[in-house]
């Protein structure tokens, strides 16, 4: 880096790179969906089902995707038919059904993501331990800021 790459200019360039990452995210999702062989909303549904902190049902999935319950049911039917999702009884409430990605879904996503993961591993392996700590702290704080921003919108949006 040149001496001009310090202070405000460097912070500006970091902000520009964060914006670029956010701009690229939809294209990455679109490409991943195509490689997995599902639609973008189906891919996002699989992501929610994979990362849900607790058992996820169709209604919760609809809320996360901001679609109607009926549309979520059709989406789940499609993912079940393709072998990417399965319905299981809820662990404590047998009247409820929960959604779980299948091993096929995990394998399809891992296979599709392999080239990207290889690139990311190569990049992170090039970091010293102290650099890795700084990058991790930075990304964690950026993720928290993005999450707060998204939650603030949900908190201030009037109910229909």
C-alpha positions, 0 to 999 in steps of 0.5 A: 500500500502507498502512503496515500492508503492511510486514514480516511482514504483507506477507510473509504476503500474498505467501505467500498469493498463492503458495498461490493460484497453486498452487491455481489451477494445476489449474483452468488446466490443466483449462481449457486441456485443454478448449480444446485438446480433450484430457484433462488427462493428455494435456495434461500429456503434451504439456507434458512432450514439449514441455519435455523437455530430451532426447528423450522416450520412452514409458517416460520419459513414463510415469514423469513422469506417474506412470502405467504404461507400458501406459497411457502407450502408450494415451495416446500412441496417442490423441495421435498419432491426434488429430494432437498427437503423433508418434513418431520414431526416436531420433537415436542409437539407431534401436531407440528411439522418441521423442515430439514434439508436432506443429505442430498441437499447438503451434498449438492450445495457442498459440491456447487460451492466447492470452487468458491470454498477452495478460493476462500480457503486459499485466501484465508490460509494466506493470513497470519494468525494476527491478521486472521484475528483482525479480519474475523473481528472486522467481519463479525462486527460488519455482520452484526451491523448488517443484522441490526440494520435488517432488524431495525427495518422489521421493527419499524415496518408497520403491520399490513 
